Amino acid sequence: MPYGWRIQDQGKKGESRLVLDIYEEEDFLKGEAVTLRRARTLVVDELKNWTQAAIALNSEGLLTRSGSPWSRENLRVRVMSRAVLEGVQVFRDMKSRDARTGRGAKVDRDGTPVFGATVAIKLDEVFTKEQVAELRKAAERIGAQQAPREGVHVYPLSKRIVSYCTSYYVGQVQTVTGDRKYVCSARQPEHAGGPVCGCSQIDASQIEKEVWRRITKLLENPDELLALAES
């Protein structure tokens, strides 16, 4: 069931259907559709990015279906879903199938869906067409804020350096300077606005040069290399 909708008359044969998840409680409108509309206001009218919008929703108590705080990517996926943008719930959706990974609708060798043809169910729309157009434009703006990265950056020590907080370091390019760094993975919060560690960044070129120096020195000493292999 897509985020933003609920099943009305569930269990009643021929009567159950998906409706917008909106209800009134203590003179306030609540529900997943209300959260979606608030998210749209944040990114369209208040010009926030996905992280800022997620932090705002979390602070307002407008959480995910499971009750967990929003992360940037989780919020973006829910708000920009086909159900929200097109007002349709698609089963065995061939458009969302990833031919490279095989994720999505399962197909046979001829590309025919194994479990039947694609089925689309029209939904009550959470936004008007004009609001959807504004939302798409806002999403493009947010995406354009990410500076393009030229070339492919390789990080041979990614996940091989243990940090002080017992996590590990991963490679990252500084958006403004383009410098290659290793940063602790725990510096990325589990959800928007969540706690992060204070581990320092490591200059990628320097640490890789030092590691290679030590490896070269080790290879020049067969006895030490053999002892290390036997330990």
N, C-alpha and C positions, 0 to 999 in steps of 0.2 A: 504494500500500500504506500503510495507516494506521500512524502512529508507535506502536510498542509490539508490533508483530507482524512476523513474517518468513514466508517461503515455505518450507515443508517439502517435501522430495522434488521440488524444482523441476525441471521438464523431463520428469517422468515422467507420461505421459498417464493421467488418471483417478486419480492418486495425490497430486498436489501439492495443498496446502491451506495456509491461513494458520494459524499457531500463535503463541502468545505468545513473544516474543523474550526467553527466559531460558535462560542456560546457566551452567555452573559452571566456574570457572577459578581454580586455586590456592586451593581451598576457599572461594571467594567466589562468590556469585551475581552475574552481570552480564547486561547486555542492556537494551534499551529499556523493557521492561516493569518492570524493576527501577528504572529512572530514574523512571518514572511513579509507582511506589509510594513512592519516596523523596520525590517532589514532593508527593504527597498527605499524607505524614507531616508535611512542613514546614508546609503551609497549614492542616491540620486539627488536628494534635496540638501543633505548636510555634507556632501562631497567626501565622505569617508572611504577609506579602502577596506578590503575584506577583514583585515586584522583589527582595525579600529572599530568596524561595525560589530565584529564578534565580541570585542571587549565591552562595548556598550550594551549589547544584548545580555551578556553574562551579568553585568552589573545591575541590569533591570530585572533579572530573574527570569528572562525569556530564554529558556534552555532548550536543549535538544529533546527529542522524543524520549530518550532514556533518562533524562534528567541531568545529563553531563553538560559541562560548559562547552560552548562552541569553540572550535578551532577555525583558523582562517579557511582551510581547504574544505572542511566539512560544511561550513556556511555557504561557500561559493557553489559547491556542488548542489546543495539543496535549492538555493535561490535560482540557479541557472539550469535547473532540470527541465526536461522536455515537458513534464506535467505542468510546471509553472509557466513556462514560456509559450507553450502551444495548447495548453488545456486538454491534454490527452494522455491517457495511461496506456502504454503499449506493452503487450506480452509477446515474448519471442521477437524482440525488436532487432531487426537486421541492421538498422542504422547504427546501433550502439555496439555491434559486434566488432571485436578487434581480431582481424584475420591473422595478425602476427602472433598474438598470445593465445588465441582461441577463446578468449573470454566473451561472454554474451550468449546469445541463442545458439544452442548446439545444432550443428548441421551435419549431413552425411557427405560423402565424397563429391556428390553433385551440387553441393551447396544448398540442398533442400532442408528446411527445419525438421529435425527429428521428431519433435513433439507436436507437430501441426503447424499450420500457417500462422502468420503474424495476425494478432488480434488487437485492435485499437478501441478503447472505450473513451467516449467523450466525457470530459469532466466539467463541473462548474468552474468557471475561470476565476482565479484569485485576483488577476489584474486585467485592466482594459488593454486593448491593442496599443493605445497611446502610451500607457504606463509600461508595457513590455518594451516598446521601442526606446523609451527613456532608460530603462534598466539595461538593455543591451548596450546603449551608448555609454552608460556609466561603467559597465564592465570593460569596455574597450579602453576607456580612460584609465582605469585602474591597471590594466595590462600594459598600457603604454608607459606607465610610471617605472616599470622594470627596465633598467638600462640594458640594451642588447649586448651580448657577450660574443666577442669574435674569437674564433679558433676553438680548439678542444684542449681542455686542461686536464692533465693526468696527475693523479695523486697516489703514488705507489705505497705510501704509508698510511693511507686512510684505513681506519679501524684497527690499526696495528700499534698505536701509541695509547697507552693507558693514562688517563687523566687523574689528577689528585682526588677528584670526587668519585673515583672508581668507574667512571664511564670511559669513553674512548674519543679520540680525535678523528675528525673527517675533514676533507678538503673543501675549501670555499674561496671564491674570488671576491675581492672587495669591489663593490659596485662602482664606486667613484674612482678609485686609483687603479683598479685592475690587478692589484697585487695578489699573489697566491698566498693563502694562509691555511693553517690547520687550526680548527676551532673545536672545542669540546662539544660533543653532541648534546650534552645536558644544558647547553646554552639556548637550545630551542625548547620553549615551554610545551608541555603536553596539550595545553589549550591556551587560547588567546588571553594574555594577561597573567598567566600562571607563573610560578617561581622558576628561576633559572640559577645555574651555578655561577661561580666567579672565577673559573679557570681562565688563565691567560691564553691569548692567541700565540701561535708559533709560526715564524716565518718559514714558508714551505721550502724555499730554495736553500736556506741555511741548514735546516734539519736534514733534508735529503742529501746534501753534500756531505754532512758529517756522518750520516749512516753509511753512505757509499764509501767514505774513507775508511771506516772501521771494517766494512766487508772486504775491501781490497786488502787491507792489512792482514785480515784473518786468512784470506786465500793465499797469501804469500808464506804462510806458516803451516805446512801440511800436518805437522805433529799436533799443533793446537786445534786444527780443524778436525782431525781424526778423534782427538780426545773429546771434543765437543759433540761429535756424532755418536760416540759411545756412551756419553753421559745420559 
